[in-house]
Amino acid sequence: MGLPRRLLCFARGTDGDWEAICVDLDIAVEGYSLEDVKQRLHDAVRLYVESALAESEEVGMRLLTRRAPIWVRARLGLSYLAHLLSGRRNGDDLRAGFDMPCPA
């Protein structure tokens, strides 16, 4: 159904309060640490893809090509780039950009 082999994801948070989003499928999770949200996001994406593949081809294609709105993608990308270029942490706020293998 044309899914990318790797999915673009972003995470941000402070100790005990993290959120992550897969912008290629517009799926978001919350958790307690970077590793926690990465695992939760991986699980959520896997279940989403499995469910989408169980649908008719037309419905599955619509679900698997759903993306976060362009303004969300741009804001996250620019925010992460600014974080990388600054070379410093903004208080305790941490940011991470990562990709994950597509489970399909």
C-alpha positions as CSV (number, residue, x, y, z in Angstrom):
1,M,0.0,0.0,0.0
2,G,2.9,2.3,-0.4
3,L,4.0,3.0,3.2
4,P,7.6,4.4,3.6
5,R,10.1,1.9,5.0
6,R,10.9,4.3,7.9
7,L,8.5,6.6,9.7
8,L,9.5,10.1,10.9
9,C,8.9,10.7,14.6
10,F,9.5,13.4,17.1
11,A,9.5,13.4,20.9
12,R,9.8,16.0,23.6
13,G,9.5,16.1,27.4
14,T,10.9,16.5,30.8
15,D,11.5,13.9,33.5
16,G,8.3,11.9,33.9
17,D,6.3,13.8,31.2
18,W,6.9,12.9,27.5
19,E,5.0,13.0,24.3
20,A,5.8,11.6,20.9
21,I,4.3,11.7,17.4
22,C,4.7,9.8,14.2
23,V,4.1,12.5,11.7
24,D,3.9,10.1,8.8
25,L,0.7,8.5,10.3
26,D,-0.4,11.3,12.6
27,I,-0.3,9.1,15.7
28,A,0.7,10.5,19.1
29,V,1.3,9.0,22.6
30,E,2.3,10.2,26.0
31,G,4.6,8.5,28.5
32,Y,7.2,8.8,31.3
33,S,10.5,8.8,29.5
34,L,11.9,8.9,26.0
35,E,12.3,5.2,25.8
36,D,8.7,4.8,27.1
37,V,7.2,7.0,24.4
38,K,9.3,5.3,21.7
39,Q,7.9,1.9,22.8
40,R,4.4,3.2,23.1
41,L,4.6,4.8,19.7
42,H,6.0,1.7,18.1
43,D,3.2,-0.4,19.6
44,A,0.5,2.2,18.5
45,V,1.9,2.3,15.0
46,R,2.0,-1.5,14.7
47,L,-1.6,-1.9,15.8
48,Y,-2.7,1.0,13.6
49,V,-1.0,-0.6,10.5
50,E,-2.4,-4.0,11.3
51,S,-5.9,-2.6,11.6
52,A,-5.6,-0.6,8.4
53,L,-4.4,-3.6,6.5
54,A,-7.4,-5.6,7.7
55,E,-9.7,-3.0,6.0
56,S,-10.7,-2.9,2.3
57,E,-7.9,-1.7,0.0
58,E,-9.6,1.7,-0.4
59,V,-10.1,2.3,3.3
60,G,-6.7,0.9,4.1
61,M,-5.0,3.2,1.6
62,R,-6.7,6.2,3.1
63,L,-5.6,5.3,6.6
64,L,-2.0,4.5,5.6
65,T,-1.5,7.7,3.7
66,R,-2.9,9.9,6.5
67,R,-0.2,12.5,7.5
68,A,0.0,15.1,10.3
69,P,-1.0,18.5,8.9
70,I,1.8,20.3,7.1
71,W,1.9,23.0,9.8
72,V,2.4,20.4,12.5
73,R,5.2,18.8,10.5
74,A,6.9,22.2,9.9
75,R,6.5,23.3,13.5
76,L,8.0,20.1,14.8
77,G,10.9,20.1,12.3
78,L,11.8,23.7,12.9
79,S,11.6,23.3,16.6
80,Y,13.8,20.3,16.6
81,L,16.3,22.0,14.2
82,A,16.4,25.0,16.5
83,H,17.0,22.7,19.5
84,L,19.9,21.0,17.6
85,L,21.5,24.3,16.5
86,S,21.3,25.9,20.0
87,G,23.5,23.1,21.4
88,R,21.8,23.6,24.8
89,R,18.8,22.4,26.7
90,N,15.9,24.8,27.3
91,G,15.5,24.2,31.0
92,D,14.8,20.5,31.5
93,D,12.9,20.3,28.1
94,L,14.5,17.7,25.9
95,R,13.7,17.0,22.3
96,A,14.4,14.0,20.0
97,G,13.9,13.3,16.4
98,F,14.0,9.7,15.4
99,D,12.7,7.3,12.8
100,M,11.3,3.8,13.3
101,P,11.0,0.9,10.9
102,C,7.6,0.6,9.4
103,P,5.8,-2.6,10.7
104,A,4.2,-3.3,7.3
